[in-house]
Amino acid sequence: MKVNKNDLIREYAEKEKIPFSKSKKHFNKIFKLLSQEIKKGNTVMISGLGRFDTDEEGRRIFKPSMILKYEDEKRGKKNSE
C-alpha cells in the first residue's frame, strides 16, 4: 500500500482531532524546515526514520534507519541503498 503526503496529513488530522487544513499547515512547515536544512548542507537525522543528507554534487539522499531496514527485511523487501 502506498501512502502519500495527503494521506499522512489526513491521518494526523483524524488522530489529533484537528481540521485537515491545520494538519496540512503543520506538515508543510515541517517539510519546509527539513528542506531548508538539507539545502544548507546540514544532515537531518530523525530517530526511527532515517537520515536526510546531500552528496558531493548536492543531490538529496535519504538513508533509512535500521528500524526501517529491519521492517523491510521482515516484509521481504530489498534495501534500495
N, C-alpha and C positions, 0 to 999 in steps of 0.2 A: 504494500500500500504506500503510495506517495502522498506526502503531506506538504502543502505549500505554505507560504507566509500567511495568507489569509486564513487558512485552516488553523494555524497556530494562534493567530490573533483572536479568532472566534472562540477557540477552546479556552484561551486565557480569560476572555471576557465572561464566558459562562461560569468558569470556576471561581472567578473573583466577584461575580455578580455586578459587573460594570458594563456600561454601554460599549458596543463594538468600536465606536469612534474614539472613546477614551483609551481602550486597549490598543488600537492602531497607533494612536499618538505615542503611547509608551514604547511600543515596538520600534516605531520609526526613530525615536530619539536614541534608543539603544543601538540600532543598526548604524545610524549616522555617527555616533560616537566611536563604535568599533571601526568603521571605515576611515574616519579621520585619524585615528591612532595608527592604523596599518599604513595609511598614506604617508604619515610622518616617519615611517620606517620602524615603528615600535612593534614588538611582539606582544600579542594579546593572548593570554592564557586563561581559559575558562575550565575550572576543575570539573571533571566528569564529561566534558565535551571535547576539548582539544585546544590546539594552538593555531592561531592565525598569524601569518608571517609574510614576508616578501623575499623573493630570491634576489640574486645579484642584478638581474635585469628589471626588477621592480614588479614582477608578476606576483599576484597574491597566491599564497599557499595555505592550505588547511591540513593539519596533521591531527587525526583523531586521537583521543586519549586511549589509554589501554583498556578502559572500561568499554568504549565503543568497539574497539578491535575485538575484544572478547565476545561481546554480544553478536557481532557479525560472524565470528567463527562458530558460535553456537547455532546460528541460523544457516550455516553452510555457505556463507558469502566469502568471496576472496577479498583481501585487503587491497585497495587501489593505490597504496603508497608505493 
